[in-house]
């Protein structure tokens, strides 16, 4: 057996990773080179001859940073993305080195056991039914897909139709209800599952994007048959949390005469349940049939790790499980293949396990509460700036603002210009959105390392860009 020399390449990678992480505070957050410039860097014909591994890694380490966004920077405020913790990064390195396909428990008992324990920890941390099943998937999109696949199977089974065996052709129609500000990943999940993104019934929301219970009750009164209701534990622009307990009451009433399922998309805010002060905002999630979240948001694990949690474990397993003659048979070990859609998969739970061990419950609560406090600090700072319009009630860690044009000509264009100036400065990196048809700036505070000075620098950068004419 040929034995490669692992150390030179891994040492280069180790040094380059430390250089990136240790110098984050002084890095400009935005990429310095464009996509087309990076094509030139990495392009060329397929190499005819190979190179030493350490030279290849050194080339990547030298060339890539110019085209990277410092997403794990304390003042990166885009797309609800957290940073990374040392234990999570190191565990992820080990996962790559171990090179385990963690589909089945028998061949990889360490990984399967770690995943089972981590699943239990998450249910405990989030105070969800301990009998619920948990899947570790690629992100919030797949977490919603897994939960809604289980939902589709259960409500159709309760209506007398086996979708696993017979598909959707001839099945009773399933009505899906979503809030007016539903996240696009839910829509795509409905499309993939054959339920139809365009067929979803939209339910009115309030000014902070929270589903209105009276509107949901009226919408449910108008339908019958298999029903799925999708609520949100934090809207992507405002952070607004649906009144989940009241929604659960309404769904329970509808379930008396109709097969029904309540799903909560908790990608933004589910980890707020760990906080004594913020947890009441998500009261009622424990009554949901399923919920989803992302560990690489508030838990600050490396990409990628979405989490699907399903109260009806049998519906979850039936929607996802796979068996084949060449695969290990069912044994006493927990087989991840029963709960997620991938056969070939790395151990996503390892980084989650390591991060929870490093932080502990108190550390996770501290991140959640500090991020929300920093979001309020940013909101208060911007509210004091003349011409800044705060568009949301800051319930969690999202701040939504708009900048009025000092010349009184075009607020949309001015808001877009303010954002571009701040992004180009490299000081902070919020991202754009459209709110009620108007341009806005979204500031998402998710990083474990943010401090008051970071919040104040972001406010100052936005105020300066706003004042520049």
C-alpha positions, 0 to 999 in steps of 0.5 A, spaced: 500 500 500 502 506 498 503 511 504 502 518 502 506 524 506 500 527 509 504 532 513 506 537 508 499 539 505 495 539 512 501 543 515 500 548 509 492 548 510 493 549 518 497 555 517 493 558 512 486 557 516 489 560 522 492 566 518 484 567 515 481 566 522 486 570 526 486 576 522 479 576 521 478 583 525 482 587 520 480 584 513 475 587 509 469 583 509 467 584 502 471 580 496 476 584 493 476 580 486 470 578 482 467 572 479 470 573 473 477 575 476 477 569 480 475 565 473 482 567 471 486 565 477 483 558 477 482 557 470 486 553 464 486 547 461 486 540 465 493 539 468 497 534 464 501 532 470 500 532 477 503 537 483 506 536 490 500 536 494 503 542 499 504 546 492 496 545 490 494 547 497 499 553 498 496 555 491 489 555 493 490 558 500 494 564 496 489 565 491 482 564 494 482 569 499 481 575 494 475 572 492 472 570 499 467 574 503 469 574 510 462 571 513 465 569 519 467 576 521 463 579 527 460 585 522 458 580 517 450 582 517 448 578 511 443 572 510 442 570 517 449 567 517 453 565 524 461 564 525 464 558 527 467 556 533 474 553 534 471 546 536 466 546 530 472 547 525 477 542 528 471 537 528 470 538 521 477 537 519 477 531 523 470 529 519 474 530 513 480 526 515 476 520 517 472 520 511 466 516 513 460 515 509 455 515 515 449 513 512 448 506 516 450 505 524 453 498 523 459 501 519 460 507 523 458 506 530 462 512 532 459 517 528 452 514 528 452 514 536 455 521 536 449 523 531 444 520 536 447 523 542 447 530 539 440 529 536 438 528 544 441 534 546 438 538 541 431 536 543 433 538 550 436 544 549 430 546 545 425 543 550 422 539 544 418 532 545 424 527 547 421 522 542 421 526 536 426 524 530 432 528 528 435 529 521 442 532 520 441 535 513 445 540 508 441 546 511 434 550 512 432 548 505 433 541 506 430 541 513 424 544 510 423 539 505 424 533 510 419 536 515 414 537 509 415 530 506 413 527 513 407 532 513 405 530 506 405 522 508 402 523 514 396 527 512 395 523 506 395 517 510 390 519 515 385 521 509 386 514 506 392 514 501 399 511 501 403 517 498 409 512 499 407 507 495 402 510 490 405 517 489 400 523 488 397 521 482 389 520 484 391 522 491 386 527 495 389 534 494 393 537 500 392 544 502 398 548 504 397 554 508 403 559 509 404 566 511 404 572 506 412 573 508 413 565 507 421 564 506 422 561 499 425 555 501 418 553 504 416 554 497 421 550 493 420 544 498 412 544 496 415 545 489 419 539 489 414 535 493 409 536 488 404 540 492 405 546 488 408 552 490 403 556 487 397 552 490 399 554 497 394 559 500 397 565 503 395 568 510 395 575 511 400 577 516 401 583 521 406 589 520 412 585 523 410 579 518 407 575 523 401 570 521 395 573 523 391 568 527 384 571 525 386 570 518 388 563 519 382 561 522 378 564 516 382 561 511 382 554 514 374 555 515 374 555 507 377 548 506 377 541 508 381 535 507 388 534 508 392 540 510 399 543 512 400 549 516 407 552 515 408 558 521 415 561 522 419 562 528 422 568 525 421 572 519 427 573 514 427 580 514 423 582 520 425 577 525 417 577 527 415 570 530 408 568 529 404 567 535 405 559 534 401 557 541 395 560 538 396 557 531 397 551 534 390 552 537 387 553 531 390 547 527 388 543 533 380 545 532 381 544 524 384 537 526 378 535 529 375 534 522 381 534 517 387 531 517 392 536 519 399 538 520 403 544 523 410 545 521 414 551 524 420 554 520 425 556 525 431 557 521 431 564 524 429 564 531 428 557 534 435 557 538 431 563 542 428 557 545 434 556 549 434 563 553 429 564 559 428 571 556 427 570 549 424 563 549 416 565 551 416 568 544 417 561 541 411 558 546 407 553 542 413 550 538 413 544 542 406 543 540 408 543 532 408 536 528 415 538 525 420 544 525 426 546 522 433 550 523 440 551 521 446 550 526 450 554 522 446 560 524 445 561 531 449 555 533 455 558 529 457 551 526 461 550 520 457 549 513 453 545 512 448 543 517 440 544 517 436 540 522 429 537 521 425 535 527 419 531 527 414 529 532 411 523 528 417 519 528 414 514 524 412 519 519 419 521 518 422 515 517 417 512 512 418 518 508 426 518 508 428 511 509 431 506 504 433 499 504 437 495 499 440 488 499 447 490 499 446 495 505 447 493 512 440 490 515 436 493 521 440 493 527 440 496 534 444 502 531 441 508 529 441 509 522 442 516 519 439 513 512 432 513 516 432 520 517 435 524 511 434 524 504 442 522 502 445 515 502 452 518 501 453 523 507 459 526 511 458 526 519 454 533 520 453 532 527 460 532 529 461 539 528 454 540 532 456 535 537 463 539 538 460 546 538 455 544 544 460 541 548 465 547 547 459 552 549 454 548 553 447 551 554 450 557 558 454 559 552 449 558 547 444 562 551 449 568 551 450 568 544 443 568 543 442 574 548 448 578 546 446 578 538 439 580 540 442 585 544 446 588 539 441 588 534 437 592 539 443 597 540 444 597 532 436 599 531 437 604 537 443 607 534 440 608 527 433 610 530 437 616 532 440 618 525 436 623 522 432 620 515 433 613 517 426 609 518 426 603 522 421 598 519 421 593 524 419 591 531 426 588 533 424 581 536 430 577 535 436 579 531 434 582 525 434 590 523 430 592 517 432 600 515 431 604 510 434 611 508 430 617 506 434 621 500 436 628 503 434 631 497 427 628 497 428 625 490 428 617 490 429 614 497 430 607 494 436 609 490 439 613 496 438 606 500 441 602 495 447 607 495 448 607 502 448 600 502 453 599 496 458 605 500 458 601 506 459 594 503 465 597 499 468 600 505 469 593 508 467 596 515 460 592 515 456 588 510 449 588 511 445 586 505 439 588 501 432 586 501 425 589 498 420 590 504 413 592 501 415 594 495 421 598 497 428 598 497 431 596 504 437 594 508 437 588 512 442 587 518 442 580 521 446 579 527 448 572 528 455 572 530 458 569 536 464 574 537 460 581 536 461 586 541 458 593 542 464 596 539 462 592 532 455 594 533 457 602 534 462 601 528 456 599 523 451 604 525 457 609 524 458 606 517 451 607 515 450 614 518 456 616 514 454 613 508 447 616 509 450 623 510 455 623 504 452 626 498 
